[in-house]
Structures are given as structure tokens and as C-alpha cells.
Amino acid sequence: MLAGCGYDITAEACSVADALRQTSVRMPDALLVDVGLPDGDGLELARQLTASQAVRVVLVSADPDSLSQDDARAAGALGFVPKIDLSCAVLHLLLDTN
């Protein structure tokens, strides 16, 4: 989806551990992070990433009730978007204006 919206993809991760390892090497500008990851919580991953580096995080989930905007922002994310509402327009609004 990110590539289709005009963003360059430098890596993909399938777990918290993989994301932490890859971001320490690649230093991305932004991340799209699922709330539910096999080895942990995307919310906690957002906290760790935004506390340790200047990165923009957008949290997503297939469950629209899994997280509030306030919870996402408290974790350092730009916001939370249910996957059903995820679009290029929403990503550009969050990533390009912040």
C-alpha cells in the first residue's frame, strides 16, 4: 500500500523484534505498524521507536475498536487508522503534514 501511495519502502518487518532490528540499521522516516504483532504489541513498539529515534509512526488494525486516537498519540504515533479506512489520502494527511 505504501508504495502505491508514492512512498519508498526500505524494509518490511513481521514482528516487534524484526522491526526493532531493521529500524536500528535503516533509520526510516515513517512506519506503518499493526497493533497486533506475533511477538508483542504495536503500541509498545511505537513507544519504543518514537522514544529512541525521530520516526513517524501510524498504527493500524483490522479491529477498528482495538485502539483510540488518544492511546496512539500517547504512544508517540501520529494516529490510529482502522485498516478498512486506510487509504493514500489518509496516509498523506498523517505522514506529509506532520
C-alpha positions as CSV (number, residue, x, y, z in Angstrom):
1,M,0.0,0.0,0.0
2,L,2.8,2.5,0.9
3,A,4.5,2.0,-2.5
4,G,1.2,2.5,-4.2
5,C,0.8,5.8,-2.4
6,G,4.2,7.1,-3.6
7,Y,6.3,6.2,-0.6
8,D,9.7,4.4,-0.9
9,I,9.8,1.1,1.0
10,T,13.1,0.4,2.6
11,A,12.1,-2.7,4.6
12,E,9.2,-4.8,5.9
13,A,9.1,-6.5,9.3
14,C,6.9,-9.2,10.6
15,S,7.4,-8.8,14.3
16,V,8.5,-6.4,17.0
17,A,11.9,-7.9,17.2
18,D,12.4,-7.7,13.4
19,A,11.1,-4.1,13.4
20,L,13.5,-3.0,16.1
21,R,16.4,-4.7,14.4
22,Q,15.6,-3.2,11.0
23,T,14.9,0.3,12.2
24,S,18.3,0.4,14.0
25,V,20.0,-0.3,10.7
26,R,17.8,1.5,8.2
27,M,16.6,4.6,10.2
28,P,13.3,5.0,8.3
29,D,11.3,8.3,8.2
30,A,8.0,6.6,8.9
31,L,6.5,3.3,9.8
32,L,3.1,1.7,9.3
33,V,2.7,-0.6,12.4
34,D,0.0,-3.1,13.0
35,V,-1.4,-3.1,16.6
36,G,-1.3,-6.9,16.8
37,L,2.1,-8.4,16.1
38,P,3.0,-12.1,16.7
39,D,5.6,-11.3,19.4
40,G,4.2,-8.2,21.0
41,D,2.1,-5.1,20.8
42,G,2.4,-2.5,18.1
43,L,1.5,0.2,20.6
44,E,4.6,-0.7,22.7
45,L,6.7,-0.8,19.5
46,A,5.5,2.7,18.7
47,R,6.5,3.9,22.2
48,Q,10.0,2.4,21.8
49,L,10.6,3.7,18.3
50,T,9.4,7.2,18.9
51,A,11.3,7.5,22.2
52,S,14.6,6.4,20.7
53,Q,14.6,8.0,17.2
54,A,12.9,10.6,15.1
55,V,10.4,8.5,13.3
56,R,6.8,8.9,12.4
57,V,4.5,6.0,13.2
58,V,1.0,5.3,12.1
59,L,-0.8,2.5,13.9
60,V,-3.3,0.3,12.1
61,S,-5.5,-2.7,12.9
62,A,-8.2,-4.8,11.3
63,D,-10.2,-4.2,14.5
64,P,-11.5,-0.6,14.4
65,D,-12.1,-0.7,18.2
66,S,-8.7,-2.0,19.2
67,L,-7.2,1.4,20.0
68,S,-8.2,5.0,20.4
69,Q,-6.6,8.1,18.8
70,D,-5.6,9.2,22.3
71,D,-3.8,5.9,23.1
72,A,-2.0,6.1,19.7
73,R,-0.8,9.6,20.3
74,A,0.2,8.9,23.9
75,A,2.5,6.2,22.5
76,G,4.1,8.7,20.2
77,A,2.2,7.7,17.0
78,L,0.7,10.2,14.6
79,G,-2.6,8.4,14.9
80,F,-4.5,5.2,14.6
81,V,-6.3,4.1,11.4
82,P,-8.6,1.1,11.1
83,K,-7.4,-0.9,8.1
84,I,-10.8,-0.6,6.5
85,D,-10.2,3.2,6.4
86,L,-6.6,3.1,5.3
87,S,-6.1,5.0,2.0
88,C,-3.5,7.1,0.3
89,A,-5.4,10.2,1.2
90,V,-5.3,9.2,4.9
91,L,-1.6,8.3,4.8
92,H,-0.7,11.5,3.1
93,L,-2.7,13.5,5.6
94,L,-0.9,11.9,8.5
95,L,2.6,11.5,7.1
96,D,3.0,14.5,4.9
97,T,1.6,17.1,7.3
98,N,3.4,16.0,10.4
